[in-house]
Amino acid sequence: LAEIDFADTVQNRPFEYRKATVLACSMVLAVSSFQTQESSMTTASADQIKLDETALLLRSKGQAGRSKWKHAIADIQRILKQHPNHVEAKKVLQQIQYQRTKQQKTDKKLSKAICKLVNKAATASDDKNEEGDDRSNSSTKYRF
């Protein structure tokens, strides 16, 4: 039992790291925003802008790792809105879009496989019922 608990903890560790990344970066962005408001600056300093961009990039990667595609893309678009030629943001956006497409394809294949499995089980169940009941010779096919 201890081995199972340990294995489960190790397997979920990356998810927890990504969640912690998202939370930490959100805190950095909140503090940065507060500091900008408190200092009554109309524009943030270059260091603060760089810090915000880094936090947005890291948070975006963390969100992508958790399959939170909309949030990940929103963070990148926030950077690109201020700096349309931001090379790293463009690169991360392409990676996120690739990962999202890949996951959607995998999810579609999994969904089809599950539907086939359920249909096969339902058909087998109908066939068993028909063997004992001669009222109908048709088998039912389920679609999802």
Secondary structure, 3 states (H helix, E strand, C coil): CHHHHHHHHHHHHHHHHHHHHHHHHHHHHHHHHHHHHHCCCCCCCHHHHHHHHHHHHHHHHHHHHCCCHHHHHHHHHHHHHHCCCCHHHHHHHHHHHHHHHHHHHHHHHHHHHHHHHHHHHHHHHHHHHHHHCCCCCCCCCCCC
